[in-house]
Amino acid sequence: MKKVIHINQHKIKANIKKDKVDPVITVKTYKSNDYCYEAVIEGPCRVVYSPDKPLSCGARVWIETESEVTCIDDK
């Protein structure tokens, strides 16, 4: 299953503004969005920069993989 991993810059800004530590890494599939502090990719992946065609969330840089991704969501 294809996974798209990106960093949510809006969450980073909100964390700074509100002195919080919410997870900022998003691991997306067609089924779900998982939020985490670390994402471990267990195989091949590719990094994509697409300034002219960003993702629907606005991300212009992301990682794509079919490999297993372990999402670490505790800080």
PDB file of N, CA, C, O and CB in Angstrom:
ATOM      1  N   MET A   1       0.839  -1.172   0.000  1.00  0.00           N
ATOM      2  CA  MET A   1       0.000   0.000   0.000  1.00  0.00           C
ATOM      3  C   MET A   1       0.890   1.243   0.000  1.00  0.00           C
ATOM      4  O   MET A   1       1.836   1.335   0.783  1.00  0.00           O
ATOM      5  CB  MET A   1      -0.958  -0.006   1.216  1.00  0.00           C
ATOM      6  N   LYS A   2       0.589   2.180  -0.864  1.00  0.00           N
ATOM      7  CA  LYS A   2       1.382   3.403  -0.957  1.00  0.00           C
ATOM      8  C   LYS A   2       1.173   4.272   0.281  1.00  0.00           C
ATOM      9  O   LYS A   2       0.051   4.459   0.753  1.00  0.00           O
ATOM     10  CB  LYS A   2       1.017   4.190  -2.229  1.00  0.00           C
ATOM     11  N   LYS A   3       2.285   4.795   0.790  1.00  0.00           N
ATOM     12  CA  LYS A   3       2.257   5.713   1.934  1.00  0.00           C
ATOM     13  C   LYS A   3       2.942   7.009   1.534  1.00  0.00           C
ATOM     14  O   LYS A   3       3.956   7.000   0.836  1.00  0.00           O
ATOM     15  CB  LYS A   3       2.949   5.084   3.187  1.00  0.00           C
ATOM     16  N   VAL A   4       2.381   8.118   1.981  1.00  0.00           N
ATOM     17  CA  VAL A   4       2.961   9.437   1.740  1.00  0.00           C
ATOM     18  C   VAL A   4       3.258  10.042   3.106  1.00  0.00           C
ATOM     19  O   VAL A   4       2.379  10.122   3.964  1.00  0.00           O
ATOM     20  CB  VAL A   4       1.994  10.363   0.889  1.00  0.00           C
ATOM     21  N   ILE A   5       4.497  10.464   3.300  1.00  0.00           N
ATOM     22  CA  ILE A   5       4.932  11.004   4.588  1.00  0.00           C
ATOM     23  C   ILE A   5       5.351  12.454   4.376  1.00  0.00           C
ATOM     24  O   ILE A   5       6.140  12.759   3.481  1.00  0.00           O
ATOM     25  CB  ILE A   5       6.108  10.158   5.200  1.00  0.00           C
ATOM     26  N   HIS A   6       4.816  13.338   5.203  1.00  0.00           N
ATOM     27  CA  HIS A   6       5.243  14.730   5.106  1.00  0.00           C
ATOM     28  C   HIS A   6       5.210  15.399   6.476  1.00  0.00           C
ATOM     29  O   HIS A   6       4.637  14.876   7.431  1.00  0.00           O
ATOM     30  CB  HIS A   6       4.355  15.498   4.118  1.00  0.00           C
ATOM     31  N   ILE A   7       5.829  16.552   6.543  1.00  0.00           N
ATOM     32  CA  ILE A   7       5.912  17.329   7.776  1.00  0.00           C
ATOM     33  C   ILE A   7       4.868  18.441   7.705  1.00  0.00           C
ATOM     34  O   ILE A   7       4.804  19.180   6.722  1.00  0.00           O
ATOM     35  CB  ILE A   7       7.356  17.917   7.988  1.00  0.00           C
ATOM     36  N   ASN A   8       4.062  18.553   8.739  1.00  0.00           N
ATOM     37  CA  ASN A   8       2.991  19.548   8.775  1.00  0.00           C
ATOM     38  C   ASN A   8       3.532  20.842   9.378  1.00  0.00           C
ATOM     39  O   ASN A   8       3.664  20.960  10.596  1.00  0.00           O
ATOM     40  CB  ASN A   8       1.768  19.026   9.592  1.00  0.00           C
ATOM     41  N   GLN A   9       3.846  21.814   8.514  1.00  0.00           N
ATOM     42  CA  GLN A   9       4.429  23.066   8.982  1.00  0.00           C
ATOM     43  C   GLN A   9       3.455  23.871   9.830  1.00  0.00           C
ATOM     44  O   GLN A   9       3.879  24.640  10.692  1.00  0.00           O
ATOM     45  CB  GLN A   9       4.888  23.895   7.806  1.00  0.00           C
ATOM     46  N   HIS A  10       2.151  23.705   9.599  1.00  0.00           N
ATOM     47  CA  HIS A  10       1.162  24.422  10.403  1.00  0.00           C
ATOM     48  C   HIS A  10       1.187  23.932  11.855  1.00  0.00           C
ATOM     49  O   HIS A  10       1.037  24.718  12.790  1.00  0.00           O
ATOM     50  CB  HIS A  10      -0.250  24.247   9.803  1.00  0.00           C
ATOM     51  N   LYS A  11       1.379  22.611  12.026  1.00  0.00           N
ATOM     52  CA  LYS A  11       1.502  22.056  13.383  1.00  0.00           C
ATOM     53  C   LYS A  11       2.761  22.554  14.077  1.00  0.00           C
ATOM     54  O   LYS A  11       2.743  22.820  15.279  1.00  0.00           O
ATOM     55  CB  LYS A  11       1.509  20.526  13.336  1.00  0.00           C
ATOM     56  N   ILE A  12       3.854  22.681  13.329  1.00  0.00           N
ATOM     57  CA  ILE A  12       5.097  23.194  13.915  1.00  0.00           C
ATOM     58  C   ILE A  12       4.877  24.612  14.423  1.00  0.00           C
ATOM     59  O   ILE A  12       5.260  24.938  15.547  1.00  0.00           O
ATOM     60  CB  ILE A  12       6.254  23.163  12.882  1.00  0.00           C
ATOM     61  N   LYS A  13       4.267  25.449  13.608  1.00  0.00           N
ATOM     62  CA  LYS A  13       4.000  26.834  14.010  1.00  0.00           C
ATOM     63  C   LYS A  13       3.061  26.894  15.204  1.00  0.00           C
ATOM     64  O   LYS A  13       3.271  27.692  16.117  1.00  0.00           O
ATOM     65  CB  LYS A  13       3.407  27.624  12.845  1.00  0.00           C
ATOM     66  N   ALA A  14       2.021  26.054  15.206  1.00  0.00           N
ATOM     67  CA  ALA A  14       1.077  26.026  16.326  1.00  0.00           C
ATOM     68  C   ALA A  14       1.768  25.560  17.601  1.00  0.00           C
ATOM     69  O   ALA A  14       1.489  26.082  18.680  1.00  0.00           O
ATOM     70  CB  ALA A  14      -0.116  25.112  16.006  1.00  0.00           C
ATOM     71  N   ASN A  15       2.667  24.581  17.488  1.00  0.00           N
ATOM     72  CA  ASN A  15       3.412  24.106  18.657  1.00  0.00           C
ATOM     73  C   ASN A  15       4.239  25.237  19.269  1.00  0.00           C
ATOM     74  O   ASN A  15       4.285  25.393  20.489  1.00  0.00           O
ATOM     75  CB  ASN A  15       4.328  22.928  18.269  1.00  0.00           C
ATOM     76  N   ILE A  16       4.888  26.022  18.414  1.00  0.00           N
ATOM     77  CA  ILE A  16       5.712  27.131  18.901  1.00  0.00           C
ATOM     78  C   ILE A  16       4.835  28.195  19.559  1.00  0.00           C
ATOM     79  O   ILE A  16       5.139  28.694  20.643  1.00  0.00           O
ATOM     80  CB  ILE A  16       6.529  27.751  17.744  1.00  0.00           C
ATOM     81  N   LYS A  17       3.751  28.523  18.881  1.00  0.00           N
ATOM     82  CA  LYS A  17       2.858  29.576  19.367  1.00  0.00           C
ATOM     83  C   LYS A  17       2.205  29.209  20.706  1.00  0.00           C
ATOM     84  O   LYS A  17       2.075  30.048  21.597  1.00  0.00           O
ATOM     85  CB  LYS A  17       1.779  29.861  18.328  1.00  0.00           C
ATOM     86  N   LYS A  18       1.799  27.941  20.828  1.00  0.00           N
ATOM     87  CA  LYS A  18       1.066  27.501  22.023  1.00  0.00           C
ATOM     88  C   LYS A  18       1.941  26.746  23.007  1.00  0.00           C
ATOM     89  O   LYS A  18       1.443  26.192  23.987  1.00  0.00           O
ATOM     90  CB  LYS A  18      -0.097  26.630  21.622  1.00  0.00           C
ATOM     91  N   ASP A  19       3.266  26.719  22.747  1.00  0.00           N
ATOM     92  CA  ASP A  19       4.204  26.014  23.619  1.00  0.00           C
ATOM     93  C   ASP A  19       3.753  24.566  23.837  1.00  0.00           C
ATOM     94  O   ASP A  19       3.674  24.092  24.971  1.00  0.00           O
ATOM     95  CB  ASP A  19       4.335  26.745  24.973  1.00  0.00           C
ATOM     96  N   LYS A  20       3.457  23.868  22.720  1.00  0.00           N
ATOM     97  CA  LYS A  20       2.995  22.486  22.749  1.00  0.00           C
ATOM     98  C   LYS A  20       4.007  21.589  22.062  1.00  0.00           C
ATOM     99  O   LYS A  20       4.995  22.065  21.503  1.00  0.00           O
ATOM    100  CB  LYS A  20       1.616  22.354  22.080  1.00  0.00           C
ATOM    101  N   VAL A  21       3.757  20.295  22.106  1.00  0.00           N
ATOM    102  CA  VAL A  21       4.610  19.331  21.419  1.00  0.00           C
ATOM    103  C   VAL A  21       3.731  18.273  20.744  1.00  0.00           C
ATOM    104  O   VAL A  21       3.919  17.077  20.964  1.00  0.00           O
ATOM    105  CB  VAL A  21       5.614  18.667  22.414  1.00  0.00           C
ATOM    106  N   ASP A  22       2.776  18.712  19.928  1.00  0.00           N
ATOM    107  CA  ASP A  22       1.959  17.768  19.169  1.00  0.00           C
ATOM    108  C   ASP A  22       2.793  17.182  18.036  1.00  0.00           C
ATOM    109  O   ASP A  22       3.696  17.853  17.536  1.00  0.00           O
ATOM    110  CB  ASP A  22       0.680  18.456  18.614  1.00  0.00           C
ATOM    111  N   PRO A  23       2.512  15.945  17.616  1.00  0.00           N
ATOM    112  CA  PRO A  23       3.270  15.335  16.527  1.00  0.00           C
ATOM    113  C   PRO A  23       3.073  16.104  15.220  1.00  0.00           C
ATOM    114  O   PRO A  23       1.975  16.584  14.940  1.00  0.00           O
ATOM    115  CB  PRO A  23       2.856  13.871  16.346  1.00  0.00           C
ATOM    116  N   VAL A  24       4.133  16.220  14.425  1.00  0.00           N
ATOM    117  CA  VAL A  24       4.085  16.997  13.188  1.00  0.00           C
ATOM    118  C   VAL A  24       4.310  16.155  11.931  1.00  0.00           C
ATOM    119  O   VAL A  24       4.169  16.670  10.821  1.00  0.00           O
ATOM    120  CB  VAL A  24       5.112  18.091  13.244  1.00  0.00           C
ATOM    121  N   ILE A  25       4.653  14.887  12.077  1.00  0.00           N
ATOM    122  CA  ILE A  25       4.863  14.009  10.929  1.00  0.00           C
ATOM    123  C   ILE A  25       3.538  13.311  10.620  1.00  0.00           C
ATOM    124  O   ILE A  25       2.904  12.743  11.510  1.00  0.00           O
ATOM    125  CB  ILE A  25       6.008  12.963  11.207  1.00  0.00           C
ATOM    126  N   THR A  26       3.128  13.360   9.354  1.00  0.00           N
ATOM    127  CA  THR A  26       1.904  12.707   8.919  1.00  0.00           C
ATOM    128  C   THR A  26       2.257  11.568   7.972  1.00  0.00           C
ATOM    129  O   THR A  26       2.990  11.757   7.001  1.00  0.00           O
ATOM    130  CB  THR A  26       0.947  13.717   8.238  1.00  0.00           C
ATOM    131  N   VAL A  27       1.725  10.375   8.268  1.00  0.00           N
ATOM    132  CA  VAL A  27       1.876   9.219   7.390  1.00  0.00           C
ATOM    133  C   VAL A  27       0.482   8.930   6.826  1.00  0.00           C
ATOM    134  O   VAL A  27      -0.416   8.504   7.553  1.00  0.00           O
ATOM    135  CB  VAL A  27       2.484   7.955   8.161  1.00  0.00           C
ATOM    136  N   LYS A  28       0.312   9.170   5.516  1.00  0.00           N
ATOM    137  CA  LYS A  28      -0.999   9.045   4.884  1.00  0.00           C
ATOM    138  C   LYS A  28      -1.067   7.809   3.993  1.00  0.00           C
ATOM    139  O   LYS A  28      -0.117   7.487   3.279  1.00  0.00           O
ATOM    140  CB  LYS A  28      -1.317  10.298   4.067  1.00  0.00           C
ATOM    141  N   THR A  29      -2.203   7.128   4.047  1.00  0.00           N
ATOM    142  CA  THR A  29      -2.549   6.086   3.083  1.00  0.00           C
ATOM    143  C   THR A  29      -3.959   6.418   2.592  1.00  0.00           C
ATOM    144  O   THR A  29      -4.561   7.399   3.028  1.00  0.00           O
ATOM    145  CB  THR A  29      -2.468   4.622   3.724  1.00  0.00           C
ATOM    146  N   TYR A  30      -4.472   5.605   1.696  1.00  0.00           N
ATOM    147  CA  TYR A  30      -5.840   5.857   1.250  1.00  0.00           C
ATOM    148  C   TYR A  30      -6.847   5.570   2.364  1.00  0.00           C
ATOM    149  O   TYR A  30      -7.997   6.002   2.291  1.00  0.00           O
ATOM    150  CB  TYR A  30      -6.162   5.005   0.018  1.00  0.00           C
ATOM    151  N   LYS A  31      -6.409   4.837   3.399  1.00  0.00           N
ATOM    152  CA  LYS A  31      -7.294   4.466   4.502  1.00  0.00           C
ATOM    153  C   LYS A  31      -7.236   5.421   5.687  1.00  0.00           C
ATOM    154  O   LYS A  31      -8.245   5.632   6.360  1.00  0.00           O
ATOM    155  CB  LYS A  31      -6.956   3.091   4.968  1.00  0.00           C
ATOM    156  N   SER A  32      -6.055   6.008   5.952  1.00  0.00           N
ATOM    157  CA  SER A  32      -5.911   6.744   7.211  1.00  0.00           C
ATOM    158  C   SER A  32      -4.799   7.777   7.151  1.00  0.00           C
ATOM    159  O   SER A  32      -3.971   7.786   6.241  1.00  0.00           O
ATOM    160  CB  SER A  32      -5.646   5.784   8.348  1.00  0.00           C
ATOM    161  N   ASN A  33      -4.811   8.641   8.149  1.00  0.00           N
ATOM    162  CA  ASN A  33      -3.716   9.567   8.434  1.00  0.00           C
ATOM    163  C   ASN A  33      -3.224   9.246   9.836  1.00  0.00           C
ATOM    164  O   ASN A  33      -4.003   9.278  10.789  1.00  0.00           O
ATOM    165  CB  ASN A  33      -4.170  11.079   8.309  1.00  0.00           C
ATOM    166  N   ASP A  34      -1.946   8.938   9.972  1.00  0.00           N
ATOM    167  CA  ASP A  34      -1.352   8.699  11.284  1.00  0.00           C
ATOM    168  C   ASP A  34      -0.380   9.826  11.577  1.00  0.00           C
ATOM    169  O   ASP A  34       0.367  10.252  10.696  1.00  0.00           O
ATOM    170  CB  ASP A  34      -0.638   7.312  11.345  1.00  0.00           C
ATOM    171  N   TYR A  35      -0.388  10.308  12.806  1.00  0.00           N
ATOM    172  CA  TYR A  35       0.465  11.417  13.214  1.00  0.00           C
ATOM    173  C   TYR A  35       1.501  10.895  14.191  1.00  0.00           C
ATOM    174  O   TYR A  35       1.173  10.141  15.107  1.00  0.00           O
ATOM    175  CB  TYR A  35      -0.365  12.570  13.846  1.00  0.00           C
ATOM    176  N   CYS A  36       2.762  11.298  13.997  1.00  0.00           N
ATOM    177  CA  CYS A  36       3.807  10.757  14.852  1.00  0.00           C
ATOM    178  C   CYS A  36       4.971  11.731  15.000  1.00  0.00           C
ATOM    179  O   CYS A  36       5.063  12.742  14.304  1.00  0.00           O
ATOM    180  CB  CYS A  36       4.304   9.433  14.296  1.00  0.00           C
ATOM    181  N   TYR A  37       5.860  11.384  15.941  1.00  0.00           N
ATOM    182  CA  TYR A  37       7.079  12.149  16.194  1.00  0.00           C
ATOM    183  C   TYR A  37       8.246  11.614  15.381  1.00  0.00           C
ATOM    184  O   TYR A  37       9.174  12.353  15.050  1.00  0.00           O
ATOM    185  CB  TYR A  37       7.424  12.124  17.678  1.00  0.00           C
ATOM    186  N   GLU A  38       8.195  10.314  15.059  1.00  0.00           N
ATOM    187  CA  GLU A  38       9.217   9.675  14.247  1.00  0.00           C
ATOM    188  C   GLU A  38       8.543   8.688  13.316  1.00  0.00           C
ATOM    189  O   GLU A  38       7.553   8.056  13.683  1.00  0.00           O
ATOM    190  CB  GLU A  38      10.282   8.973  15.129  1.00  0.00           C
ATOM    191  N   ALA A  39       9.082   8.553  12.101  1.00  0.00           N
ATOM    192  CA  ALA A  39       8.596   7.560  11.149  1.00  0.00           C
ATOM    193  C   ALA A  39       9.803   6.758  10.662  1.00  0.00           C
ATOM    194  O   ALA A  39      10.742   7.323  10.100  1.00  0.00           O
ATOM    195  CB  ALA A  39       7.831   8.236   9.947  1.00  0.00           C
ATOM    196  N   VAL A  40       9.776   5.458  10.875  1.00  0.00           N
ATOM    197  CA  VAL A  40      10.865   4.580  10.459  1.00  0.00           C
ATOM    198  C   VAL A  40      10.405   3.848   9.196  1.00  0.00           C
ATOM    199  O   VAL A  40       9.441   3.084   9.231  1.00  0.00           O
ATOM    200  CB  VAL A  40      11.263   3.564  11.604  1.00  0.00           C
ATOM    201  N   ILE A  41      11.096   4.086   8.092  1.00  0.00           N
ATOM    202  CA  ILE A  41      10.763   3.463   6.815  1.00  0.00           C
ATOM    203  C   ILE A  41      11.636   2.230   6.654  1.00  0.00           C
ATOM    204  O   ILE A  41      12.863   2.330   6.662  1.00  0.00           O
ATOM    205  CB  ILE A  41      10.961   4.456   5.620  1.00  0.00           C
ATOM    206  N   GLU A  42      11.005   1.062   6.507  1.00  0.00           N
ATOM    207  CA  GLU A  42      11.714  -0.217   6.520  1.00  0.00           C
ATOM    208  C   GLU A  42      12.146  -0.695   5.141  1.00  0.00           C
ATOM    209  O   GLU A  42      12.357  -1.894   4.959  1.00  0.00           O
ATOM    210  CB  GLU A  42      10.850  -1.257   7.149  1.00  0.00           C
ATOM    211  N   GLY A  43      12.286   0.198   4.160  1.00  0.00           N
ATOM    212  CA  GLY A  43      12.693  -0.235   2.830  1.00  0.00           C
ATOM    213  C   GLY A  43      12.825   0.937   1.883  1.00  0.00           C
ATOM    214  O   GLY A  43      12.971   2.080   2.317  1.00  0.00           O
ATOM    215  N   PRO A  44      12.775   0.660   0.591  1.00  0.00           N
ATOM    216  CA  PRO A  44      12.958   1.713  -0.406  1.00  0.00           C
ATOM    217  C   PRO A  44      11.884   2.800  -0.303  1.00  0.00           C
ATOM    218  O   PRO A  44      10.737   2.540   0.061  1.00  0.00           O
ATOM    219  CB  PRO A  44      12.948   1.111  -1.802  1.00  0.00           C
ATOM    220  N   CYS A  45      12.294   4.012  -0.634  1.00  0.00           N
ATOM    221  CA  CYS A  45      11.370   5.137  -0.656  1.00  0.00           C
ATOM    222  C   CYS A  45      11.933   6.182  -1.610  1.00  0.00           C
ATOM    223  O   CYS A  45      13.063   6.060  -2.084  1.00  0.00           O
ATOM    224  CB  CYS A  45      11.154   5.732   0.779  1.00  0.00           C
ATOM    225  N   ARG A  46      11.147   7.192  -1.883  1.00  0.00           N
ATOM    226  CA  ARG A  46      11.650   8.296  -2.699  1.00  0.00           C
ATOM    227  C   ARG A  46      11.149   9.608  -2.124  1.00  0.00           C
ATOM    228  O   ARG A  46      10.046   9.686  -1.582  1.00  0.00           O
ATOM    229  CB  ARG A  46      11.211   8.145  -4.179  1.00  0.00           C
ATOM    230  N   VAL A  47      11.977  10.639  -2.249  1.00  0.00           N
ATOM    231  CA  VAL A  47      11.636  11.980  -1.789  1.00  0.00           C
ATOM    232  C   VAL A  47      11.211  12.779  -3.019  1.00  0.00           C
ATOM    233  O   VAL A  47      11.911  12.802  -4.032  1.00  0.00           O
ATOM    234  CB  VAL A  47      12.847  12.668  -1.036  1.00  0.00           C
ATOM    235  N   VAL A  48      10.048  13.437  -2.913  1.00  0.00           N
ATOM    236  CA  VAL A  48       9.481  14.168  -4.046  1.00  0.00           C
ATOM    237  C   VAL A  48       9.395  15.653  -3.701  1.00  0.00           C
ATOM    238  O   VAL A  48       8.919  16.025  -2.628  1.00  0.00           O
ATOM    239  CB  VAL A  48       8.080  13.610  -4.422  1.00  0.00           C
ATOM    240  N   TYR A  49       9.858  16.491  -4.618  1.00  0.00           N
ATOM    241  CA  TYR A  49       9.667  17.941  -4.517  1.00  0.00           C
ATOM    242  C   TYR A  49       8.822  18.343  -5.713  1.00  0.00           C
ATOM    243  O   TYR A  49       9.248  18.188  -6.858  1.00  0.00           O
ATOM    244  CB  TYR A  49      11.048  18.731  -4.482  1.00  0.00           C
ATOM    245  N   SER A  50       7.632  18.856  -5.455  1.00  0.00           N
ATOM    246  CA  SER A  50       6.708  19.206  -6.531  1.00  0.00           C
ATOM    247  C   SER A  50       6.095  20.572  -6.243  1.00  0.00           C
ATOM    248  O   SER A  50       4.960  20.647  -5.773  1.00  0.00           O
ATOM    249  CB  SER A  50       5.600  18.127  -6.687  1.00  0.00           C
ATOM    250  N   PRO A  51       6.826  21.654  -6.518  1.00  0.00           N
ATOM    251  CA  PRO A  51       6.318  22.985  -6.196  1.00  0.00           C
ATOM    252  C   PRO A  51       5.107  23.400  -7.027  1.00  0.00           C
ATOM    253  O   PRO A  51       4.296  24.213  -6.583  1.00  0.00           O
ATOM    254  CB  PRO A  51       7.408  23.991  -6.381  1.00  0.00           C
ATOM    255  N   ASP A  52       4.981  22.842  -8.236  1.00  0.00           N
ATOM    256  CA  ASP A  52       3.866  23.212  -9.111  1.00  0.00           C
ATOM    257  C   ASP A  52       2.598  22.391  -8.863  1.00  0.00           C
ATOM    258  O   ASP A  52       1.496  22.825  -9.198  1.00  0.00           O
ATOM    259  CB  ASP A  52       4.285  23.058 -10.550  1.00  0.00           C
ATOM    260  N   LYS A  53       2.761  21.204  -8.275  1.00  0.00           N
ATOM    261  CA  LYS A  53       1.616  20.343  -7.979  1.00  0.00           C
ATOM    262  C   LYS A  53       1.732  19.813  -6.549  1.00  0.00           C
ATOM    263  O   LYS A  53       2.066  18.645  -6.349  1.00  0.00           O
ATOM    264  CB  LYS A  53       1.528  19.166  -8.996  1.00  0.00           C
ATOM    265  N   PRO A  54       1.459  20.667  -5.549  1.00  0.00           N
ATOM    266  CA  PRO A  54       1.551  20.197  -4.164  1.00  0.00           C
ATOM    267  C   PRO A  54       0.436  19.204  -3.843  1.00  0.00           C
ATOM    268  O   PRO A  54      -0.535  19.074  -4.589  1.00  0.00           O
ATOM    269  CB  PRO A  54       1.492  21.384  -3.193  1.00  0.00           C
ATOM    270  N   LEU A  55       0.594  18.516  -2.732  1.00  0.00           N
ATOM    271  CA  LEU A  55      -0.469  17.632  -2.253  1.00  0.00           C
ATOM    272  C   LEU A  55      -1.685  18.472  -1.857  1.00  0.00           C
ATOM    273  O   LEU A  55      -1.580  19.691  -1.722  1.00  0.00           O
ATOM    274  CB  LEU A  55       0.023  16.772  -1.049  1.00  0.00           C
ATOM    275  N   SER A  56      -2.816  17.835  -1.675  1.00  0.00           N
ATOM    276  CA  SER A  56      -4.031  18.563  -1.309  1.00  0.00           C
ATOM    277  C   SER A  56      -3.892  19.298   0.024  1.00  0.00           C
ATOM    278  O   SER A  56      -4.582  20.289   0.263  1.00  0.00           O
ATOM    279  CB  SER A  56      -5.204  17.606  -1.242  1.00  0.00           C
ATOM    280  N   CYS A  57      -3.002  18.815   0.887  1.00  0.00           N
ATOM    281  CA  CYS A  57      -2.760  19.462   2.180  1.00  0.00           C
ATOM    282  C   CYS A  57      -1.818  20.660   2.046  1.00  0.00           C
ATOM    283  O   CYS A  57      -1.637  21.418   2.999  1.00  0.00           O
ATOM    284  CB  CYS A  57      -2.178  18.453   3.174  1.00  0.00           C
ATOM    285  N   GLY A  58      -1.217  20.833   0.857  1.00  0.00           N
ATOM    286  CA  GLY A  58      -0.319  21.950   0.628  1.00  0.00           C
ATOM    287  C   GLY A  58       1.155  21.581   0.635  1.00  0.00           C
ATOM    288  O   GLY A  58       1.998  22.410   0.293  1.00  0.00           O
ATOM    289  N   ALA A  59       1.480  20.361   1.018  1.00  0.00           N
ATOM    290  CA  ALA A  59       2.886  19.942   1.075  1.00  0.00           C
ATOM    291  C   ALA A  59       3.505  19.955  -0.318  1.00  0.00           C
ATOM    292  O   ALA A  59       2.905  19.475  -1.280  1.00  0.00           O
ATOM    293  CB  ALA A  59       3.011  18.536   1.700  1.00  0.00           C
ATOM    294  N   ARG A  60       4.712  20.507  -0.415  1.00  0.00           N
ATOM    295  CA  ARG A  60       5.436  20.554  -1.682  1.00  0.00           C
ATOM    296  C   ARG A  60       6.607  19.569  -1.701  1.00  0.00           C
ATOM    297  O   ARG A  60       7.180  19.300  -2.757  1.00  0.00           O
ATOM    298  CB  ARG A  60       5.942  21.969  -1.945  1.00  0.00           C
ATOM    299  N   VAL A  61       6.956  19.037  -0.534  1.00  0.00           N
ATOM    300  CA  VAL A  61       7.995  18.013  -0.403  1.00  0.00           C
ATOM    301  C   VAL A  61       7.424  16.894   0.453  1.00  0.00           C
ATOM    302  O   VAL A  61       6.832  17.149   1.502  1.00  0.00           O
ATOM    303  CB  VAL A  61       9.319  18.599   0.225  1.00  0.00           C
ATOM    304  N   TRP A  62       7.602  15.653   0.008  1.00  0.00           N
ATOM    305  CA  TRP A  62       7.116  14.509   0.772  1.00  0.00           C
ATOM    306  C   TRP A  62       7.908  13.275   0.398  1.00  0.00           C
ATOM    307  O   TRP A  62       8.691  13.280  -0.552  1.00  0.00           O
ATOM    308  CB  TRP A  62       5.613  14.280   0.530  1.00  0.00           C
ATOM    309  N   ILE A  63       7.690  12.216   1.162  1.00  0.00           N
ATOM    310  CA  ILE A  63       8.326  10.919   0.922  1.00  0.00           C
ATOM    311  C   ILE A  63       7.228   9.947   0.516  1.00  0.00           C
ATOM    312  O   ILE A  63       6.163   9.918   1.132  1.00  0.00           O
ATOM    313  CB  ILE A  63       9.110  10.403   2.196  1.00  0.00           C
ATOM    314  N   GLU A  64       7.482   9.151  -0.519  1.00  0.00           N
ATOM    315  CA  GLU A  64       6.562   8.105  -0.944  1.00  0.00           C
ATOM    316  C   GLU A  64       7.232   6.752  -0.758  1.00  0.00           C
ATOM    317  O   GLU A  64       8.425   6.600  -1.020  1.00  0.00           O
ATOM    318  CB  GLU A  64       6.125   8.307  -2.420  1.00  0.00           C
ATOM    319  N   THR A  65       6.460   5.774  -0.307  1.00  0.00           N
ATOM    320  CA  THR A  65       6.992   4.429  -0.139  1.00  0.00           C
ATOM    321  C   THR A  65       5.878   3.402  -0.180  1.00  0.00           C
ATOM    322  O   THR A  65       4.730   3.694   0.156  1.00  0.00           O
ATOM    323  CB  THR A  65       7.765   4.317   1.170  1.00  0.00           C
ATOM    324  N   GLU A  66       6.228   2.208  -0.592  1.00  0.00           N
ATOM    325  CA  GLU A  66       5.345   1.047  -0.492  1.00  0.00           C
ATOM    326  C   GLU A  66       5.803   0.181   0.688  1.00  0.00           C
ATOM    327  O   GLU A  66       5.145  -0.797   1.041  1.00  0.00           O
ATOM    328  CB  GLU A  66       5.342   0.222  -1.828  1.00  0.00           C
ATOM    329  N   SER A  67       6.925   0.548   1.285  1.00  0.00           N
ATOM    330  CA  SER A  67       7.514  -0.213   2.381  1.00  0.00           C
ATOM    331  C   SER A  67       6.723  -0.022   3.666  1.00  0.00           C
ATOM    332  O   SER A  67       5.881   0.868   3.779  1.00  0.00           O
ATOM    333  CB  SER A  67       8.967   0.198   2.595  1.00  0.00           C
ATOM    334  N   GLU A  68       7.019  -0.881   4.623  1.00  0.00           N
ATOM    335  CA  GLU A  68       6.415  -0.761   5.954  1.00  0.00           C
ATOM    336  C   GLU A  68       6.938   0.499   6.625  1.00  0.00           C
ATOM    337  O   GLU A  68       8.129   0.802   6.545  1.00  0.00           O
ATOM    338  CB  GLU A  68       6.720  -2.017   6.826  1.00  0.00           C
ATOM    339  N   VAL A  69       6.054   1.230   7.285  1.00  0.00           N
ATOM    340  CA  VAL A  69       6.440   2.432   8.033  1.00  0.00           C
ATOM    341  C   VAL A  69       5.984   2.251   9.468  1.00  0.00           C
ATOM    342  O   VAL A  69       4.807   2.001   9.728  1.00  0.00           O
ATOM    343  CB  VAL A  69       5.822   3.734   7.404  1.00  0.00           C
ATOM    344  N   THR A  70       6.917   2.378  10.396  1.00  0.00           N
ATOM    345  CA  THR A  70       6.589   2.332  11.817  1.00  0.00           C
ATOM    346  C   THR A  70       6.456   3.761  12.311  1.00  0.00           C
ATOM    347  O   THR A  70       7.383   4.561  12.189  1.00  0.00           O
ATOM    348  CB  THR A  70       7.672   1.550  12.634  1.00  0.00           C
ATOM    349  N   CYS A  71       5.307   4.069  12.862  1.00  0.00           N
ATOM    350  CA  CYS A  71       5.003   5.413  13.334  1.00  0.00           C
ATOM    351  C   CYS A  71       5.168   5.432  14.860  1.00  0.00           C
ATOM    352  O   CYS A  71       4.463   4.720  15.575  1.00  0.00           O
ATOM    353  CB  CYS A  71       3.552   5.851  12.909  1.00  0.00           C
ATOM    354  N   ILE A  72       6.098   6.248  15.346  1.00  0.00           N
ATOM    355  CA  ILE A  72       6.335   6.360  16.786  1.00  0.00           C
ATOM    356  C   ILE A  72       5.626   7.622  17.257  1.00  0.00           C
ATOM    357  O   ILE A  72       6.008   8.742  16.918  1.00  0.00           O
ATOM    358  CB  ILE A  72       7.882   6.401  17.128  1.00  0.00           C
ATOM    359  N   ASP A  73       4.573   7.401  18.057  1.00  0.00           N
ATOM    360  CA  ASP A  73       3.708   8.533  18.411  1.00  0.00           C
ATOM    361  C   ASP A  73       3.755   8.915  19.876  1.00  0.00           C
ATOM    362  O   ASP A  73       2.889   9.646  20.359  1.00  0.00           O
ATOM    363  CB  ASP A  73       2.304   8.221  18.044  1.00  0.00           C
ATOM    364  N   ASP A  74       4.762   8.424  20.589  1.00  0.00           N
ATOM    365  CA  ASP A  74       4.889   8.869  21.990  1.00  0.00           C
ATOM    366  C   ASP A  74       6.174   9.663  22.144  1.00  0.00           C
ATOM    367  O   ASP A  74       7.186   9.349  21.518  1.00  0.00           O
ATOM    368  CB  ASP A  74       4.875   7.656  22.977  1.00  0.00           C
ATOM    369  N   LYS A  75       6.131  10.662  22.957  1.00  0.00           N
ATOM    370  CA  LYS A  75       7.252  11.565  23.151  1.00  0.00           C
ATOM    371  C   LYS A  75       7.808  11.369  24.537  1.00  0.00           C
ATOM    372  O   LYS A  75       8.770  12.038  24.916  1.00  0.00           O
ATOM    373  CB  LYS A  75       6.837  13.025  22.933  1.00  0.00           C
TER     374      LYS A  75
END
